[in-house]
Amino acid sequence: MMEMSEQIGELAKALAKAQAMIKNAAKDSTNPHFKSQYADLASCWEAARVPLSSNGLSVAQGISRIENKVACTTILMHESGQWLKDTMPMTPQQQTPQGDGSCVTYLRRYTFCAMVGISQGDDDGNEASSKGPQKPVVQNPVAAKATQVKRDVAPPASQVVMFDEGDTTHAKAVMHWCEQKKCKDAYRSMMEAMKGQPFTRVGFDTAWAKVNPETPDKEPETK
């Protein structure tokens, strides 16, 4: 839960001015698991450093442990003394110094961006999360075939984000998927099949296998 100083009026004004100056962070790093580009911590800081400092704002981040989780506390401060603070804990994938380090980097980047309002590309978070890179559970031949579907579309991938039929970005990604499959008629079926699925390529593959169970790796016939 976010905490704040008794008054945040001056901070709010300064942050509004800073956010008008902040550009999206450059996607200059690669996630090997999903072969996608994302903005690393340095790029996020580069996008916000001047807008923040020129408006009397600064950010401090502290690392601690909460039971077996690594926690990052991010504080947004204004030169008036007003502040906002929030803490996010996460269980590392591996209980090793390297696992903790990956988790710390992930936490610092995401809490920093959330605090100052930076849009960034996803994602190296799978390496820092407790479950690691997400993989489908193969329980039947249909699910097995789904893992072989060509990755010709890359919807936003985040292990903690589930498909939301009310989200226009998610709906557009489904339409884009159907267009890539040359089957726009499958849009409604895909929207239904994506319910309860993670908003990742694995989720799209699994949903596509439900819509086209006989040959999920081929284009479906349209009427």
NUMARNU-880816 format. One record per atom (N, C-alpha, C): residue number from 1; residue in one letter; chain; atom name; x, y, z. Coordinates in steps of 0.05 Angstrom, whole numbers, always signed. Layout:
PT:NUM:a:A:CA:X:Y:Z
...
This chain:
PT:1:m:A:N:+17:-24:+0
PT:1:m:A:CA:+0:+0:+0
PT:1:m:A:C:+18:+25:+0
PT:2:m:A:N:+11:+44:-18
PT:2:m:A:CA:+28:+68:-20
PT:2:m:A:C:+24:+86:+5
PT:3:e:A:N:+47:+97:+14
PT:3:e:A:CA:+47:+116:+36
PT:3:e:A:C:+55:+144:+25
PT:4:m:A:N:+48:+165:+40
PT:4:m:A:CA:+54:+192:+30
PT:4:m:A:C:+56:+211:+54
PT:5:s:A:N:+69:+233:+48
PT:5:s:A:CA:+72:+254:+69
PT:5:s:A:C:+44:+267:+74
PT:6:e:A:N:+42:+282:+95
PT:6:e:A:CA:+16:+294:+102
PT:6:e:A:C:+6:+311:+80
PT:7:q:A:N:+23:+326:+66
PT:7:q:A:CA:+15:+342:+44
PT:7:q:A:C:+31:+334:+19
PT:8:i:A:N:+18:+333:-4
PT:8:i:A:CA:+33:+326:-29
PT:8:i:A:C:+27:+345:-52
PT:9:g:A:N:+15:+368:-45
PT:9:g:A:CA:+7:+387:-66
PT:9:g:A:C:+30:+396:-84
PT:10:e:A:N:+53:+404:-71
PT:10:e:A:CA:+76:+413:-87
PT:10:e:A:C:+88:+390:-103
PT:11:l:A:N:+89:+367:-91
PT:11:l:A:CA:+99:+343:-105
PT:11:l:A:C:+82:+337:-130
PT:12:a:A:N:+55:+338:-126
PT:12:a:A:CA:+37:+331:-148
PT:12:a:A:C:+41:+350:-171
PT:13:k:A:N:+44:+376:-166
PT:13:k:A:CA:+48:+396:-187
PT:13:k:A:C:+74:+390:-202
PT:14:a:A:N:+95:+384:-187
PT:14:a:A:CA:+121:+379:-199
PT:14:a:A:C:+120:+354:-216
PT:15:l:A:N:+107:+333:-205
PT:15:l:A:CA:+106:+308:-220
PT:15:l:A:C:+90:+311:-246
PT:16:a:A:N:+69:+327:-245
PT:16:a:A:CA:+53:+331:-269
PT:16:a:A:C:+70:+344:-291
PT:17:k:A:N:+87:+364:-283
PT:17:k:A:CA:+104:+377:-302
PT:17:k:A:C:+126:+358:-313
PT:18:a:A:N:+136:+341:-294
PT:18:a:A:CA:+157:+322:-303
PT:18:a:A:C:+146:+301:-322
PT:19:q:A:N:+122:+292:-317
PT:19:q:A:CA:+110:+271:-334
PT:19:q:A:C:+104:+282:-362
PT:20:a:A:N:+99:+308:-364
PT:20:a:A:CA:+95:+320:-390
PT:20:a:A:C:+120:+320:-407
PT:21:m:A:N:+143:+317:-393
PT:21:m:A:CA:+169:+317:-407
PT:21:m:A:C:+180:+289:-412
PT:22:i:A:N:+171:+270:-396
PT:22:i:A:CA:+181:+243:-398
PT:22:i:A:C:+172:+229:-423
PT:23:k:A:N:+191:+217:-437
PT:23:k:A:CA:+186:+201:-461
PT:23:k:A:C:+187:+171:-454
PT:24:n:A:N:+176:+154:-471
PT:24:n:A:CA:+178:+126:-466
PT:24:n:A:C:+207:+117:-465
PT:25:a:A:N:+213:+98:-448
PT:25:a:A:CA:+240:+88:-446
PT:25:a:A:C:+247:+71:-471
PT:26:a:A:N:+272:+74:-479
PT:26:a:A:CA:+281:+59:-503
PT:26:a:A:C:+284:+30:-498
PT:27:k:A:N:+273:+13:-516
PT:27:k:A:CA:+275:-16:-514
PT:27:k:A:C:+302:-24:-525
PT:28:d:A:N:+322:-25:-508
PT:28:d:A:CA:+349:-30:-518
PT:28:d:A:C:+362:-56:-507
PT:29:s:A:N:+345:-73:-494
PT:29:s:A:CA:+355:-98:-484
PT:29:s:A:C:+337:-120:-494
PT:30:t:A:N:+347:-145:-494
PT:30:t:A:CA:+333:-168:-506
PT:30:t:A:C:+327:-189:-485
PT:31:n:A:N:+302:-198:-484
PT:31:n:A:CA:+295:-221:-467
PT:31:n:A:C:+298:-247:-483
PT:32:p:A:N:+318:-264:-477
PT:32:p:A:CA:+324:-287:-493
PT:32:p:A:C:+301:-308:-492
PT:33:h:A:N:+284:-308:-471
PT:33:h:A:CA:+263:-327:-470
PT:33:h:A:C:+241:-322:-490
PT:34:f:A:N:+234:-296:-494
PT:34:f:A:CA:+213:-289:-512
PT:34:f:A:C:+223:-275:-537
PT:35:k:A:N:+250:-272:-540
PT:35:k:A:CA:+262:-260:-563
PT:35:k:A:C:+249:-233:-568
PT:36:s:A:N:+245:-217:-547
PT:36:s:A:CA:+232:-191:-550
PT:36:s:A:C:+250:-170:-537
PT:37:q:A:N:+245:-145:-545
PT:37:q:A:CA:+260:-122:-535
PT:37:q:A:C:+246:-110:-511
PT:38:y:A:N:+261:-100:-492
PT:38:y:A:CA:+250:-86:-470
PT:38:y:A:C:+269:-64:-460
PT:39:a:A:N:+259:-46:-445
PT:39:a:A:CA:+275:-23:-434
PT:39:a:A:C:+287:-31:-407
PT:40:d:A:N:+313:-30:-405
PT:40:d:A:CA:+326:-38:-380
PT:40:d:A:C:+325:-14:-360
PT:41:l:A:N:+336:-19:-337
PT:41:l:A:CA:+335:+1:-315
PT:41:l:A:C:+350:+27:-323
PT:42:a:A:N:+372:+24:-337
PT:42:a:A:CA:+387:+48:-345
PT:42:a:A:C:+371:+65:-365
PT:43:s:A:N:+357:+52:-383
PT:43:s:A:CA:+341:+67:-403
PT:43:s:A:C:+318:+81:-389
PT:44:c:A:N:+306:+68:-369
PT:44:c:A:CA:+284:+80:-354
PT:44:c:A:C:+294:+105:-339
PT:45:w:A:N:+317:+103:-327
PT:45:w:A:CA:+328:+126:-313
PT:45:w:A:C:+335:+148:-333
PT:46:e:A:N:+346:+141:-356
PT:46:e:A:CA:+353:+161:-376
PT:46:e:A:C:+329:+176:-386
PT:47:a:A:N:+306:+163:-387
PT:47:a:A:CA:+282:+176:-397
PT:47:a:A:C:+271:+196:-376
PT:48:a:A:N:+277:+191:-351
PT:48:a:A:CA:+265:+207:-329
PT:48:a:A:C:+284:+226:-315
PT:49:r:A:N:+309:+222:-317
PT:49:r:A:CA:+329:+236:-300
PT:49:r:A:C:+326:+267:-302
PT:50:v:A:N:+326:+278:-326
PT:50:v:A:CA:+325:+307:-330
PT:50:v:A:C:+297:+318:-323
PT:51:p:A:N:+275:+305:-332
PT:51:p:A:CA:+249:+315:-324
PT:51:p:A:C:+245:+316:-294
PT:52:l:A:N:+255:+296:-280
PT:52:l:A:CA:+251:+295:-251
PT:52:l:A:C:+268:+317:-238
PT:53:s:A:N:+294:+317:-244
PT:53:s:A:CA:+312:+335:-230
PT:53:s:A:C:+305:+365:-236
PT:54:s:A:N:+296:+370:-261
PT:54:s:A:CA:+290:+398:-268
PT:54:s:A:C:+265:+408:-254
PT:55:n:A:N:+250:+390:-242
PT:55:n:A:CA:+225:+398:-228
PT:55:n:A:C:+227:+392:-198
PT:56:g:A:N:+252:+390:-188
PT:56:g:A:CA:+256:+387:-160
PT:56:g:A:C:+248:+360:-148
PT:57:l:A:N:+249:+339:-166
PT:57:l:A:CA:+241:+313:-157
PT:57:l:A:C:+265:+294:-157
PT:58:s:A:N:+265:+275:-139
PT:58:s:A:CA:+286:+255:-138
PT:58:s:A:C:+274:+228:-129
PT:59:v:A:N:+289:+206:-135
PT:59:v:A:CA:+279:+180:-128
PT:59:v:A:C:+301:+165:-113
PT:60:a:A:N:+294:+152:-91
PT:60:a:A:CA:+312:+135:-76
PT:60:a:A:C:+300:+107:-73
PT:61:q:A:N:+316:+87:-75
PT:61:q:A:CA:+306:+59:-74
PT:61:q:A:C:+323:+43:-54
PT:62:g:A:N:+310:+29:-36
PT:62:g:A:CA:+323:+12:-16
PT:62:g:A:C:+315:-17:-19
PT:63:i:A:N:+333:-35:-14
PT:63:i:A:CA:+328:-64:-16
PT:63:i:A:C:+328:-76:+11
PT:64:s:A:N:+309:-94:+16
PT:64:s:A:CA:+307:-108:+42
PT:64:s:A:C:+296:-135:+38
PT:65:r:A:N:+292:-150:+60
PT:65:r:A:CA:+280:-177:+58
PT:65:r:A:C:+255:-177:+75
PT:66:i:A:N:+234:-189:+65
PT:66:i:A:CA:+209:-194:+79
PT:66:i:A:C:+205:-224:+79
PT:67:e:A:N:+212:-237:+101
PT:67:e:A:CA:+212:-267:+103
PT:67:e:A:C:+231:-277:+82
PT:68:n:A:N:+221:-294:+62
PT:68:n:A:CA:+239:-305:+42
PT:68:n:A:C:+238:-289:+16
PT:69:k:A:N:+227:-265:+17
PT:69:k:A:CA:+223:-249:-7
PT:69:k:A:C:+243:-225:-7
PT:70:v:A:N:+250:-217:-31
PT:70:v:A:CA:+266:-193:-35
PT:70:v:A:C:+246:-170:-38
PT:71:a:A:N:+251:-148:-25
PT:71:a:A:CA:+232:-125:-27
PT:71:a:A:C:+247:-100:-35
PT:72:c:A:N:+234:-84:-51
PT:72:c:A:CA:+245:-58:-60
PT:72:c:A:C:+226:-36:-51
PT:73:t:A:N:+237:-17:-36
PT:73:t:A:CA:+221:+7:-28
PT:73:t:A:C:+230:+31:-44
PT:74:t:A:N:+211:+42:-59
PT:74:t:A:CA:+217:+65:-76
PT:74:t:A:C:+204:+90:-64
PT:75:i:A:N:+220:+111:-62
PT:75:i:A:CA:+211:+137:-50
PT:75:i:A:C:+214:+159:-71
PT:76:l:A:N:+192:+172:-78
PT:76:l:A:CA:+193:+195:-95
PT:76:l:A:C:+192:+220:-77
PT:77:m:A:N:+213:+237:-79
PT:77:m:A:CA:+215:+260:-61
PT:77:m:A:C:+215:+286:-76
PT:78:h:A:N:+204:+307:-63
PT:78:h:A:CA:+204:+334:-75
PT:78:h:A:C:+221:+352:-57
PT:79:e:A:N:+232:+373:-69
PT:79:e:A:CA:+250:+390:-54
PT:79:e:A:C:+235:+404:-31
PT:80:s:A:N:+209:+404:-31
PT:80:s:A:CA:+193:+416:-9
PT:80:s:A:C:+193:+398:+15
PT:81:g:A:N:+202:+373:+12
PT:81:g:A:CA:+202:+354:+34
PT:81:g:A:C:+178:+334:+32
PT:82:q:A:N:+160:+338:+13
PT:82:q:A:CA:+138:+320:+9
PT:82:q:A:C:+147:+295:-5
PT:83:w:A:N:+134:+273:+0
PT:83:w:A:CA:+143:+247:-11
PT:83:w:A:C:+120:+227:-15
PT:84:l:A:N:+126:+207:-32
PT:84:l:A:CA:+109:+184:-36
PT:84:l:A:C:+127:+159:-33
PT:85:k:A:N:+116:+138:-22
PT:85:k:A:CA:+132:+114:-17
PT:85:k:A:C:+116:+89:-21
PT:86:d:A:N:+128:+69:-34
PT:86:d:A:CA:+114:+43:-37
PT:86:d:A:C:+135:+21:-36
PT:87:t:A:N:+127:-3:-27
PT:87:t:A:CA:+145:-26:-25
PT:87:t:A:C:+133:-49:-40
PT:88:m:A:N:+149:-63:-55
PT:88:m:A:CA:+140:-86:-71
PT:88:m:A:C:+158:-110:-64
PT:89:p:A:N:+148:-132:-53
PT:89:p:A:CA:+164:-156:-48
PT:89:p:A:C:+161:-176:-71
PT:90:m:A:N:+180:-194:-74
PT:90:m:A:CA:+179:-215:-95
PT:90:m:A:C:+197:-238:-87
PT:91:t:A:N:+188:-262:-92
PT:91:t:A:CA:+204:-286:-87
PT:91:t:A:C:+222:-291:-110
PT:92:p:A:N:+249:-292:-106
PT:92:p:A:CA:+267:-298:-128
PT:92:p:A:C:+263:-326:-140
PT:93:q:A:N:+270:-329:-165
PT:93:q:A:CA:+267:-355:-177
PT:93:q:A:C:+286:-375:-164
PT:94:q:A:N:+310:-366:-157
PT:94:q:A:CA:+330:-382:-143
PT:94:q:A:C:+340:-367:-118
PT:95:q:A:N:+343:-381:-96
PT:95:q:A:CA:+353:-369:-72
PT:95:q:A:C:+383:-369:-72
PT:96:t:A:N:+394:-353:-90
PT:96:t:A:CA:+423:-349:-93
PT:96:t:A:C:+429:-320:-96
PT:97:p:A:N:+454:-311:-93
PT:97:p:A:CA:+460:-283:-97
PT:97:p:A:C:+453:-274:-125
PT:98:q:A:N:+457:-291:-145
PT:98:q:A:CA:+450:-284:-172
PT:98:q:A:C:+420:-281:-176
PT:99:g:A:N:+405:-299:-163
PT:99:g:A:CA:+376:-298:-164
PT:99:g:A:C:+365:-273:-150
PT:100:d:A:N:+377:-266:-127
PT:100:d:A:CA:+369:-242:-113
PT:100:d:A:C:+375:-217:-131
PT:101:g:A:N:+399:-218:-144
PT:101:g:A:CA:+407:-195:-160
PT:101:g:A:C:+388:-190:-183
PT:102:s:A:N:+379:-212:-197
PT:102:s:A:CA:+360:-210:-219
PT:102:s:A:C:+334:-199:-209
PT:103:c:A:N:+325:-208:-185
PT:103:c:A:CA:+300:-199:-173
PT:103:c:A:C:+302:-170:-166
PT:104:v:A:N:+324:-161:-155
PT:104:v:A:CA:+328:-133:-147
PT:104:v:A:C:+326:-115:-171
PT:105:t:A:N:+339:-123:-193
PT:105:t:A:CA:+339:-106:-217
PT:105:t:A:C:+311:-103:-228
PT:106:y:A:N:+296:-126:-229
PT:106:y:A:CA:+269:-126:-238
PT:106:y:A:C:+251:-108:-221
PT:107:l:A:N:+254:-111:-194
PT:107:l:A:CA:+238:-95:-176
PT:107:l:A:C:+244:-65:-178
PT:108:r:A:N:+269:-58:-180
PT:108:r:A:CA:+277:-30:-182
PT:108:r:A:C:+266:-17:-207
PT:109:r:A:N:+267:-32:-229
PT:109:r:A:CA:+258:-21:-255
PT:109:r:A:C:+227:-17:-254
PT:110:y:A:N:+213:-38:-245
PT:110:y:A:CA:+184:-36:-246
PT:110:y:A:C:+173:-16:-226
PT:111:t:A:N:+184:-15:-202
PT:111:t:A:CA:+173:+3:-182
PT:111:t:A:C:+181:+32:-190
PT:112:f:A:N:+204:+36:-201
PT:112:f:A:CA:+212:+63:-210
PT:112:f:A:C:+194:+73:-232
PT:113:c:A:N:+189:+56:-252
PT:113:c:A:CA:+171:+64:-274
PT:113:c:A:C:+143:+69:-265
PT:114:a:A:N:+133:+52:-247
PT:114:a:A:CA:+106:+56:-237
PT:114:a:A:C:+104:+82:-221
PT:115:m:A:N:+125:+89:-206
PT:115:m:A:CA:+124:+112:-189
PT:115:m:A:C:+124:+138:-205
PT:116:v:A:N:+140:+139:-227
PT:116:v:A:CA:+143:+164:-241
PT:116:v:A:C:+126:+165:-267
PT:117:g:A:N:+115:+142:-275
PT:117:g:A:CA:+97:+142:-298
PT:117:g:A:C:+111:+137:-325
PT:118:i:A:N:+130:+119:-325
PT:118:i:A:CA:+144:+112:-350
PT:118:i:A:C:+132:+88:-363
PT:119:s:A:N:+128:+89:-389
PT:119:s:A:CA:+119:+66:-405
PT:119:s:A:C:+144:+52:-415
PT:120:q:A:N:+144:+25:-412
PT:120:q:A:CA:+168:+10:-420
PT:120:q:A:C:+160:-15:-434
PT:121:g:A:N:+179:-27:-448
PT:121:g:A:CA:+174:-52:-462
PT:121:g:A:C:+178:-76:-443
PT:122:d:A:N:+162:-96:-446
PT:122:d:A:CA:+164:-120:-430
PT:122:d:A:C:+181:-141:-444
PT:123:d:A:N:+198:-156:-433
PT:123:d:A:CA:+200:-159:-405
PT:123:d:A:C:+222:-178:-398
PT:124:d:A:N:+238:-172:-378
PT:124:d:A:CA:+257:-192:-367
PT:124:d:A:C:+248:-202:-341
PT:125:g:A:N:+223:-198:-334
PT:125:g:A:CA:+212:-205:-308
PT:125:g:A:C:+211:-235:-303
PT:126:n:A:N:+209:-251:-324
PT:126:n:A:CA:+207:-280:-320
PT:126:n:A:C:+231:-291:-306
PT:127:e:A:N:+255:-279:-311
PT:127:e:A:CA:+279:-288:-298
PT:127:e:A:C:+279:-282:-268
PT:128:a:A:N:+264:-262:-260
PT:128:a:A:CA:+264:-253:-232
PT:128:a:A:C:+241:-266:-217
PT:129:s:A:N:+221:-276:-230
PT:129:s:A:CA:+197:-286:-216
PT:129:s:A:C:+201:-314:-205
PT:130:s:A:N:+183:-322:-188
PT:130:s:A:CA:+186:-348:-174
PT:130:s:A:C:+182:-371:-192
PT:131:k:A:N:+166:-368:-214
PT:131:k:A:CA:+160:-391:-231
PT:131:k:A:C:+179:-393:-255
PT:132:g:A:N:+194:-372:-261
PT:132:g:A:CA:+212:-372:-284
PT:132:g:A:C:+196:-369:-309
PT:133:p:A:N:+209:-374:-333
PT:133:p:A:CA:+196:-372:-358
PT:133:p:A:C:+171:-390:-359
PT:134:q:A:N:+149:-379:-368
PT:134:q:A:CA:+124:-394:-368
PT:134:q:A:C:+123:-414:-391
PT:135:k:A:N:+115:-438:-385
PT:135:k:A:CA:+113:-459:-405
PT:135:k:A:C:+86:-473:-402
PT:136:p:A:N:+74:-482:-424
PT:136:p:A:CA:+48:-495:-422
PT:136:p:A:C:+51:-523:-409
PT:137:v:A:N:+31:-531:-395
PT:137:v:A:CA:+30:-558:-383
PT:137:v:A:C:+18:-576:-404
PT:138:v:A:N:+33:-595:-415
PT:138:v:A:CA:+24:-612:-436
PT:138:v:A:C:+9:-635:-423
PT:139:q:A:N:-18:-636:-427
PT:139:q:A:CA:-34:-656:-415
PT:139:q:A:C:-49:-674:-436
PT:140:n:A:N:-49:-665:-461
PT:140:n:A:CA:-62:-680:-482
PT:140:n:A:C:-50:-673:-509
PT:141:p:A:N:-55:-688:-530
PT:141:p:A:CA:-44:-683:-556
PT:141:p:A:C:-49:-655:-567
PT:142:v:A:N:-73:-645:-560
PT:142:v:A:CA:-80:-618:-570
PT:142:v:A:C:-61:-597:-558
PT:143:a:A:N:-56:-600:-532
PT:143:a:A:CA:-38:-581:-518
PT:143:a:A:C:-10:-585:-528
PT:144:a:A:N:-2:-610:-535
PT:144:a:A:CA:+25:-615:-545
PT:144:a:A:C:+29:-601:-572
PT:145:k:A:N:+8:-603:-589
PT:145:k:A:CA:+9:-590:-615
PT:145:k:A:C:+11:-559:-612
PT:146:a:A:N:-2:-549:-592
PT:146:a:A:CA:-2:-520:-588
PT:146:a:A:C:+25:-509:-584
PT:147:t:A:N:+43:-525:-572
PT:147:t:A:CA:+71:-515:-568
PT:147:t:A:C:+87:-513:-593
PT:148:q:A:N:+76:-524:-616
PT:148:q:A:CA:+90:-524:-641
PT:148:q:A:C:+80:-502:-659
PT:149:v:A:N:+60:-487:-650
PT:149:v:A:CA:+49:-465:-667
PT:149:v:A:C:+70:-444:-672
PT:150:k:A:N:+71:-435:-697
PT:150:k:A:CA:+91:-415:-704
PT:150:k:A:C:+87:-389:-688
PT:151:r:A:N:+109:-378:-678
PT:151:r:A:CA:+108:-353:-663
PT:151:r:A:C:+109:-329:-682
PT:152:d:A:N:+89:-326:-700
PT:152:d:A:CA:+90:-305:-719
PT:152:d:A:C:+78:-279:-709
PT:153:v:A:N:+66:-279:-685
PT:153:v:A:CA:+56:-255:-672
PT:153:v:A:C:+66:-255:-643
PT:154:a:A:N:+74:-233:-632
PT:154:a:A:CA:+84:-232:-605
PT:154:a:A:C:+68:-212:-588
PT:155:p:A:N:+45:-221:-578
PT:155:p:A:CA:+30:-203:-560
PT:155:p:A:C:+46:-197:-535
PT:156:p:A:N:+40:-176:-522
PT:156:p:A:CA:+55:-169:-497
PT:156:p:A:C:+55:-193:-478
PT:157:a:A:N:+79:-199:-467
PT:157:a:A:CA:+82:-222:-450
PT:157:a:A:C:+89:-214:-422
PT:158:s:A:N:+73:-222:-403
PT:158:s:A:CA:+79:-217:-375
PT:158:s:A:C:+67:-239:-359
PT:159:q:A:N:+83:-251:-342
PT:159:q:A:CA:+74:-274:-328
PT:159:q:A:C:+51:-268:-309
PT:160:v:A:N:+49:-244:-300
PT:160:v:A:CA:+28:-238:-281
PT:160:v:A:C:+3:-225:-293
PT:161:v:A:N:+3:-220:-319
PT:161:v:A:CA:-20:-208:-332
PT:161:v:A:C:-37:-229:-345
PT:162:m:A:N:-63:-229:-338
PT:162:m:A:CA:-82:-247:-350
PT:162:m:A:C:-98:-232:-371
PT:163:f:A:N:-108:-247:-390
PT:163:f:A:CA:-124:-235:-412
PT:163:f:A:C:-149:-222:-400
PT:164:d:A:N:-154:-198:-410
PT:164:d:A:CA:-178:-182:-401
PT:164:d:A:C:-193:-174:-426
PT:165:e:A:N:-217:-187:-430
PT:165:e:A:CA:-232:-182:-454
PT:165:e:A:C:-242:-153:-455
PT:166:g:A:N:-243:-139:-433
PT:166:g:A:CA:-251:-111:-433
PT:166:g:A:C:-229:-91:-439
PT:167:d:A:N:-204:-101:-441
PT:167:d:A:CA:-181:-84:-447
PT:167:d:A:C:-178:-82:-477
PT:168:t:A:N:-180:-57:-487
PT:168:t:A:CA:-179:-53:-517
PT:168:t:A:C:-152:-62:-528
PT:169:t:A:N:-131:-59:-513
PT:169:t:A:CA:-105:-68:-523
PT:169:t:A:C:-104:-98:-526
PT:170:h:A:N:-116:-113:-507
PT:170:h:A:CA:-118:-142:-509
PT:170:h:A:C:-135:-150:-533
PT:171:a:A:N:-158:-136:-536
PT:171:a:A:CA:-176:-143:-558
PT:171:a:A:C:-162:-138:-586
PT:172:k:A:N:-147:-116:-588
PT:172:k:A:CA:-133:-111:-613
PT:172:k:A:C:-112:-132:-618
PT:173:a:A:N:-99:-142:-597
PT:173:a:A:CA:-79:-163:-601
PT:173:a:A:C:-92:-188:-611
PT:174:v:A:N:-116:-195:-602
PT:174:v:A:CA:-130:-218:-612
PT:174:v:A:C:-137:-215:-641
PT:175:m:A:N:-146:-191:-649
PT:175:m:A:CA:-153:-185:-677
PT:175:m:A:C:-128:-188:-694
PT:176:h:A:N:-105:-177:-684
PT:176:h:A:CA:-80:-179:-699
PT:176:h:A:C:-72:-208:-702
PT:177:w:A:N:-76:-224:-682
PT:177:w:A:CA:-69:-253:-683
PT:177:w:A:C:-86:-266:-705
PT:178:c:A:N:-112:-260:-705
PT:178:c:A:CA:-130:-272:-725
PT:178:c:A:C:-122:-263:-754
PT:179:e:A:N:-114:-238:-756
PT:179:e:A:CA:-106:-228:-782
PT:179:e:A:C:-81:-242:-792
PT:180:q:A:N:-62:-247:-773
PT:180:q:A:CA:-37:-261:-780
PT:180:q:A:C:-44:-290:-788
PT:181:k:A:N:-64:-302:-776
PT:181:k:A:CA:-72:-329:-783
PT:181:k:A:C:-90:-330:-807
PT:182:k:A:N:-96:-306:-819
PT:182:k:A:CA:-113:-303:-842
PT:182:k:A:C:-141:-315:-837
PT:183:c:A:N:-151:-309:-813
PT:183:c:A:CA:-177:-319:-805
PT:183:c:A:C:-191:-299:-786
PT:184:k:A:N:-200:-277:-798
PT:184:k:A:CA:-213:-257:-782
PT:184:k:A:C:-239:-268:-769
PT:185:d:A:N:-251:-288:-783
PT:185:d:A:CA:-276:-299:-772
PT:185:d:A:C:-272:-313:-745
PT:186:a:A:N:-247:-319:-738
PT:186:a:A:CA:-242:-333:-713
PT:186:a:A:C:-240:-313:-689
PT:187:y:A:N:-244:-287:-694
PT:187:y:A:CA:-240:-267:-673
PT:187:y:A:C:-257:-273:-648
PT:188:r:A:N:-283:-277:-652
PT:188:r:A:CA:-301:-281:-629
PT:188:r:A:C:-294:-307:-614
PT:189:s:A:N:-287:-328:-629
PT:189:s:A:CA:-279:-353:-617
PT:189:s:A:C:-253:-350:-601
PT:190:m:A:N:-234:-335:-612
PT:190:m:A:CA:-209:-330:-598
PT:190:m:A:C:-213:-313:-573
PT:191:m:A:N:-231:-293:-574
PT:191:m:A:CA:-237:-277:-550
PT:191:m:A:C:-248:-295:-528
PT:192:e:A:N:-265:-314:-535
PT:192:e:A:CA:-276:-332:-515
PT:192:e:A:C:-255:-351:-505
PT:193:a:A:N:-239:-362:-523
PT:193:a:A:CA:-218:-381:-515
PT:193:a:A:C:-196:-369:-498
PT:194:m:A:N:-192:-343:-501
PT:194:m:A:CA:-171:-329:-485
PT:194:m:A:C:-178:-324:-456
PT:195:k:A:N:-204:-327:-450
PT:195:k:A:CA:-212:-323:-422
PT:195:k:A:C:-198:-342:-403
PT:196:g:A:N:-186:-332:-383
PT:196:g:A:CA:-172:-349:-364
PT:196:g:A:C:-143:-356:-372
PT:197:q:A:N:-135:-345:-395
PT:197:q:A:CA:-108:-351:-405
PT:197:q:A:C:-89:-327:-398
PT:198:p:A:N:-63:-332:-395
PT:198:p:A:CA:-45:-310:-391
PT:198:p:A:C:-41:-295:-417
PT:199:f:A:N:-37:-269:-416
PT:199:f:A:CA:-34:-253:-439
PT:199:f:A:C:-5:-255:-449
PT:200:t:A:N:+2:-279:-459
PT:200:t:A:CA:+28:-285:-469
PT:200:t:A:C:+25:-301:-495
PT:201:r:A:N:+47:-307:-508
PT:201:r:A:CA:+46:-323:-532
PT:201:r:A:C:+36:-351:-525
PT:202:v:A:N:+44:-361:-502
PT:202:v:A:CA:+34:-387:-494
PT:202:v:A:C:+4:-387:-491
PT:203:g:A:N:-7:-366:-479
PT:203:g:A:CA:-36:-363:-477
PT:203:g:A:C:-50:-363:-504
PT:204:f:A:N:-38:-348:-523
PT:204:f:A:CA:-50:-346:-549
PT:204:f:A:C:-49:-373:-563
PT:205:d:A:N:-26:-387:-560
PT:205:d:A:CA:-23:-413:-573
PT:205:d:A:C:-44:-433:-562
PT:206:t:A:N:-47:-433:-536
PT:206:t:A:CA:-66:-451:-523
PT:206:t:A:C:-95:-445:-532
PT:207:a:A:N:-102:-419:-534
PT:207:a:A:CA:-128:-411:-543
PT:207:a:A:C:-133:-419:-572
PT:208:w:A:N:-112:-415:-588
PT:208:w:A:CA:-114:-422:-617
PT:208:w:A:C:-119:-452:-620
PT:209:a:A:N:-106:-468:-603
PT:209:a:A:CA:-110:-497:-605
PT:209:a:A:C:-139:-505:-598
PT:210:k:A:N:-151:-489:-580
PT:210:k:A:CA:-179:-494:-574
PT:210:k:A:C:-198:-487:-597
PT:211:v:A:N:-191:-464:-610
PT:211:v:A:CA:-207:-455:-633
PT:211:v:A:C:-204:-473:-657
PT:212:n:A:N:-180:-483:-661
PT:212:n:A:CA:-173:-500:-684
PT:212:n:A:C:-159:-525:-675
PT:213:p:A:N:-173:-543:-660
PT:213:p:A:CA:-161:-566:-647
PT:213:p:A:C:-149:-588:-665
PT:214:e:A:N:-159:-590:-689
PT:214:e:A:CA:-149:-612:-706
PT:214:e:A:C:-121:-607:-715
PT:215:t:A:N:-116:-582:-725
PT:215:t:A:CA:-89:-576:-736
PT:215:t:A:C:-82:-548:-727
PT:216:p:A:N:-74:-544:-702
PT:216:p:A:CA:-68:-517:-691
PT:216:p:A:C:-45:-504:-705
PT:217:d:A:N:-28:-520:-719
PT:217:d:A:CA:-5:-508:-732
PT:217:d:A:C:-10:-500:-761
PT:218:k:A:N:-36:-503:-770
PT:218:k:A:CA:-44:-496:-797
PT:218:k:A:C:-66:-475:-797
PT:219:e:A:N:-70:-463:-820
PT:219:e:A:CA:-91:-443:-821
PT:219:e:A:C:-118:-457:-822
PT:220:p:A:N:-138:-448:-807
PT:220:p:A:CA:-164:-460:-807
PT:220:p:A:C:-179:-453:-832
PT:221:e:A:N:-198:-470:-839
PT:221:e:A:CA:-214:-464:-862
PT:221:e:A:C:-236:-444:-854
PT:222:t:A:N:-241:-425:-872
PT:222:t:A:CA:-262:-405:-867
PT:222:t:A:C:-284:-408:-887
PT:223:k:A:N:-308:-402:-878
PT:223:k:A:CA:-331:-405:-896
PT:223:k:A:C:-335:-380:-912
